[in-house]
Structures are given as structure tokens and as C-alpha cells.
């Protein structure tokens, strides 16, 4: 299992289907308006291919695996706990 960051900029106004697809991965954290973290055994390409089904051509999406050596500020203790428990 690995942790991935998903970030998007949608030109369409239909976020609902994409958000439900992201949540379907099970272990997720909605970090900010258009940024999510998920934990899955899929690769970043597989995640992208899946989520692409819920987008239009003008939408932007990036998926990358989160590695160690990260820093964050301004989050709640619960959010830090989510990050630390996944050792990324």
C-alpha cells in the first residue's frame, strides 16, 4: 500500500462524481478544496486512468506517490496523525 496525492482543477462544475470516485478508495483524507490523499495498492497511473472517467477534456488532474521527507503546517492534530500513521 502507498499514499498518493490527488490534485485537480476542474473546468466542469461536476465535482460530485470525481469526489465519490476518490472516496471509493476507502482510506482518504480531503486535505484542501482540490487536494486529496488516498492509500491504495494501485499505481499513480491506474488511479489517474480511473479518475479520468469522471472528467472532461479541459479538466486538470495530477496524481503522485507521497514519499518520506514531507513537512506541513497549519493542520489539526487529527490530520497530522493521519499523515504520520501512514509513514509517508
Secondary structure, 3 states (H helix, E strand, C coil): CEEEEEEEECCCCCCHHHHHHHHCCCEEEEEECCEEEEEECCCHHHHHHHHHCCCCCCCEEEEEECCCCCCCCCCCHHHHHHHHHCCC
